[in-house]
Amino acid sequence: MDLNYYDTLIAVADDCPVDGAVVPAPRAGKRTVAVVQFEMIDADPGGLTQEDVLFGSWLNRQEPQPPAAEWVELRERFFATPQACLRSSPLPKKYGWGLLFDEAGRVRLCPMDSAEYRDIVTGEVTGVKILKALRSRRA
């Protein structure tokens, strides 16, 4: 089953608390989900799929780190149960980062205060489906 998005922008949530993209910081000395996901996507823009980011961010937070030889089996077990998609990621919910997927399902960061983001959400760029990130609070 393919859980990836194609030609899609996950736009920031309606209740996103920032006016521009903010790089997430560790909290209490620990790397949060937002930090891990930001670092993964920023280090390899257009190189990872949603599935890669979801599994990688889970894997990066495991203590102790499982051996690489087990990753294929762990990934299969991870996706055997339902997983929240990147619409629930803190990046578009709290930090002002749109997540832009290309035709191959590869994701890169798209800051909400960029011209590219604005052009996509206003419809000046066509061929990109827009999905809003999930709200943090009920309307």
N, C-alpha and C positions, 0 to 999 in steps of 0.2 A: 504494500500500500504506500503510495507516494504522498507525503505530507508537506511537500514543498509548494511555494508560491512561484508563479511565473508572470513576468511583466506586471508586477504589482508594487504599489507603494503602501506600506503600513504607515499611515499618517499619525501624527501625535494625537493623543487623546484630547477630547474636548475639555477635560478638566486638568490638563497638564499645567503644573504650577510655574513653569518658566516661560520666558518670552523668546529665548534663544537657546541653542544647543549648549549643554553643559557637560563636561567630561566628569563621569562619576568618580568618586573617591572612595578608598577603603573606609570602613567603619570599624572603630575599635581595633585597628590593626589587621582586620580581616578583609579579604577580597570578597565583595558582595557579588550577587548574580549580575548586577549591572556592570560592575568593573570587569568581571570575567568575559561577559558577552561583548562589551565595548572593545576590550583588548583583542579578542579573537577576530572580530570583524575588521577592526582598524588595522590589524597586522596583515590581513589577507583580503583586502577589498575586492569583491567580485570572485572570491575563490571558494567560499563556503556556501552550503545550502542551509535552509532552516534546520533540517535534520542534523547536519554537522554541528551547528551552533547549540541546539538543544542538548544533544548528547555530550558535546565537548564541555559545555558549561556545567553539566552535571558531573562529568568525569573529573574536571578540574577542582571541584570542591570536595572530592572524596579523600578521606584520611583513614588509613594510609592510601597512597596512590596505587591502584591495581597495576599489575605488570602488563606491559603492552601486549603480551601474548594472549591475554584474556579479553582485550577490547572488542574484538569481533563478536564474541559470545555475549559480552555485557551489553553491547549495542542492540543485539537482537532481543535480549531480555528487556532492555529499557523500552524499546518501541512495541513490545508485546502488550504493554498496558497503555491506556490513553494518556497522552501528554498534552499539556497546554501549548498552544502555538505562540509564535513571537508577537502576536497581537497583545499578549499579556506580559510581554517583556517590560521591565522598568525603563528601558531606553526610550521608547515612544510614550510611555505613560507618565514618566516623571522628569526625564532629562532632556526632552526636546529633540530627540533624534528620530527622523523617519528612517524606515528600513526599506531600501529600494532593491527589488528583485528583478533580474534580467530574464531574457527568454530561456536561459538554461537553468533558472532557479537559483542563481548565485546572488548573494546579498552583499550590499555595501551600505554604509552610513550615508544619510542625506540630512544635513542639519536643517531644522525648521526655518532658520533665518537665512537660508541660501536662496539664490535666484532659481536654481534648479527645482528645489522643493516648491517654491511659489508658482513656477510655471506649470508644474504637474498638477497641483491642487486647484489652480484656476482654469485648467483645461487647455492651456496654450500648448502643452505637450500631449499628443494623443497616443493611444495604444497602451496606456498604463492604467490598470485597474486600481482604484483607491479604496483601501479598507482602513477604517479608523482603529486605532489601538483601543483596547478596552478601558473604560473609565475606572478610576480608582474608587469612586464613590457612586452611589445611586443618584439618579437625577432627582 
